[in-house]
Amino acid sequence: MTVAQKGIVYLVGAGPGDPELLTRKAAALLETADVVYHDDLVSEDVLALAAGHALVVSVGKRCGARRVTQAEINQKLVESARRDLAVVRLKSGDPLIFGRAGEEIAALRSAGIPYEVVPGISSAMAAAAAFGASLTSRDAASSVLLVTGHHADKPNAEFPPTRIVYMPGSNLAAIAEQWLAQGVTPDTPCVIVSRVSRPDQAIVRTTVGELRDAKAPESPAILLAGWALQNEKCATLFRSHSDSETEPRTSVSGL
Ligand SMILES: C[S@@+](CC[C@H](N)C(=O)[O-])C[C@H]1O[C@@H](n2cnc3c(N)ncnc32)[C@H](O)[C@@H]1O
């Protein structure tokens, strides 16, 4: 069984609220962490799984009388790991969707703190499940768009989307050409992940401009592209050449 390790920060998806929608890994980490920092939207039923000895701290941006800043949250994560505590950073839904995880990952990387991301069921998928409808349809919808209403009144805060292609197949050149024709810049970071979370998981990093030269991935595979994939400390990972390196399965990659 997974046990939260001292000195590591786990960015964990808490799902939409029902504790039965947590992954087994998320539940195990929650049950063994020394400290849990959680957002406002994490349900009480999920928090109830934290170990009896654990310090459970709300860092919701609206908690208490004073707003907790993102910089303060980053600092708490780094300091707790440095005190050799097993740290769970619990976010509603999936931690990588509108959760400011990029800033926390950047802070952990720059402090040399190892971290692991544990995905959760995003509210988008949970809402569709509650409604009982498919998000894609051969007749009606060939893609899914996830946007925030938070910046609806600030058009200047609009950035290009992260593109995710299921079933990319082997004709990566055709996908790249389509994107380039749509104005995506050739230096946009691209990642192909094969057999995610399985023992033979493989990650290939490239750019949209060099995607045509990437080896066809082992199936099943998924293709991601966009600037959010390159946080400041990952810059060297996206060299201008298609390095086609593979990574071991472990996602403890904070160093
Ligand atoms: C800061 S975003 C976090 C999104 C989250 N990371 C996810 O993957 O669902 C917060 C927004 O997610 C949506 N959300 C989160 N939990 C929800 C729930 N249980 N039911 C409906 N919407 C939810 C709401 O739109 C909420 O304002």
The ligand as an SDF file (V2000), in Angstrom:
LIG
                    3D

 27 29  0  0  0  0  0  0  0  0999 V2000
  -10.5400   26.5970   -8.6880 C   0  0  0  0  0  0  0  0  0  0  0  0
  -11.5570   25.5920   -9.6650 S   0  0  0  0  0  0  0  0  0  0  0  0
  -10.8720   24.0170   -9.3170 C   0  0  0  0  0  0  0  0  0  0  0  0
  -11.2600   22.9690  -10.3190 C   0  0  0  0  0  0  0  0  0  0  0  0
  -10.8160   21.5720   -9.9150 C   0  0  0  0  0  0  0  0  0  0  0  0
   -9.3860   21.4760   -9.8890 N   0  0  0  0  0  0  0  0  0  0  0  0
  -11.3940   20.5030  -10.8060 C   0  0  0  0  0  0  0  0  0  0  0  0
  -10.6390   19.7800  -11.4810 O   0  0  0  0  0  0  0  0  0  0  0  0
  -12.6120   20.3610  -10.7970 O   0  0  0  0  0  0  0  0  0  0  0  0
  -13.0360   25.6050   -8.7160 C   0  0  0  0  0  0  0  0  0  0  0  0
  -14.2620   25.3790   -9.5660 C   0  0  0  0  0  0  0  0  0  0  0  0
  -14.4000   24.0080   -9.9070 O   0  0  0  0  0  0  0  0  0  0  0  0
  -15.7810   23.6770   -9.9940 C   0  0  0  0  0  0  0  0  0  0  0  0
  -16.0800   22.6430   -8.9910 N   0  0  0  0  0  0  0  0  0  0  0  0
  -15.2220   22.0920   -8.0920 C   0  0  0  0  0  0  0  0  0  0  0  0
  -15.8620   21.1350   -7.3520 N   0  0  0  0  0  0  0  0  0  0  0  0
  -17.1190   21.0990   -7.8130 C   0  0  0  0  0  0  0  0  0  0  0  0
  -18.2610   20.3300   -7.4810 C   0  0  0  0  0  0  0  0  0  0  0  0
  -18.2250   19.3940   -6.5290 N   0  0  0  0  0  0  0  0  0  0  0  0
  -19.3980   20.5530   -8.1710 N   0  0  0  0  0  0  0  0  0  0  0  0
  -19.4590   21.4640   -9.1530 C   0  0  0  0  0  0  0  0  0  0  0  0
  -18.4150   22.2230   -9.5170 N   0  0  0  0  0  0  0  0  0  0  0  0
  -17.2580   22.0470   -8.8730 C   0  0  0  0  0  0  0  0  0  0  0  0
  -16.5440   24.9490   -9.7030 C   0  0  0  0  0  0  0  0  0  0  0  0
  -16.7930   25.5940  -10.9240 O   0  0  0  0  0  0  0  0  0  0  0  0
  -15.5400   25.7190   -8.8690 C   0  0  0  0  0  0  0  0  0  0  0  0
  -15.8190   27.1030   -8.8740 O   0  0  0  0  0  0  0  0  0  0  0  0
  1  2  1  0
  2  3  1  0
  2 10  1  0
  3  4  1  0
  4  5  1  0
  5  6  1  0
  5  7  1  0
  7  8  2  0
  7  9  1  0
 10 11  1  0
 11 12  1  0
 11 26  1  0
 12 13  1  0
 13 14  1  0
 13 24  1  0
 14 15  1  0
 14 23  1  0
 15 16  2  0
 16 17  1  0
 17 18  1  0
 17 23  2  0
 18 19  1  0
 18 20  2  0
 20 21  1  0
 21 22  2  0
 22 23  1  0
 24 25  1  0
 24 26  1  0
 26 27  1  0
M  CHG  2   2   1   9  -1
M  END
$$$$
